[in-house]
Amino acid sequence: MTTILLVEDDAVLREGLKELFTREGWHVIPAGSLREAREKLSAEVQAIVMDVGLPDGDGVSLCREWRAAGETRPVLFLTARGEEFDVVRGLDSGGNDYVTKPFRMQELLSRVRVLLRSGQPAQPVVRSGFTVNRERMQVLKDGEPLPLTLTEYKIVAMLMDRPGVVPRERLLEVLWDEGGKFIDDNTLSVHMSRLREKVGADHIKTVRGVGYQWS
Ligand code: CA
């Protein structure tokens, strides 16, 4: 079943859109904040429709955070006229499309349909016997899924995605623990040592004073 994560803090609009999408035969997972969106982005979601102005931050930043963590599912922004929304910044963050409020419901529907059609499954990243399966948010070693936490998954996905060093600050920027809490430098070190035990210490190189690198 087609599943949409709908992130909108205006309860009336959210209900209206939920009804619209439901009539279209789609399953809707509603969220009213960035925190809820982070929590509710499950494997079944195929596309994300997200307001830009949310009570705990802006949707564009969350989209950038998701993209940095390897998230590839399509994102459509809902922007309000007069709201600070820079189209370049929006699309540069990895967003696929946007509509400006007030919009016609039919127009939104057709844009979402386009995104759903274009949302081809991402090519898995494969490096030295490890595969990142983004749809299932899993890392496989020689075909076997590793028992990683969500945070550990995000770290591996980021490291494997880049040939060079990933700075600590970059990791901290996009890493939030499962409860939506920002993690600090010490917590990152703890995650790293647990992760090394799971994937093998030699695969994660520490570049002193800079960050980490997959090897
Ligand atoms: Ca809003």
Residues whose N, C-alpha, C, O or C-beta is under 5 A from the ligand:
A	BS01	CA	D9 D51 G53 L54
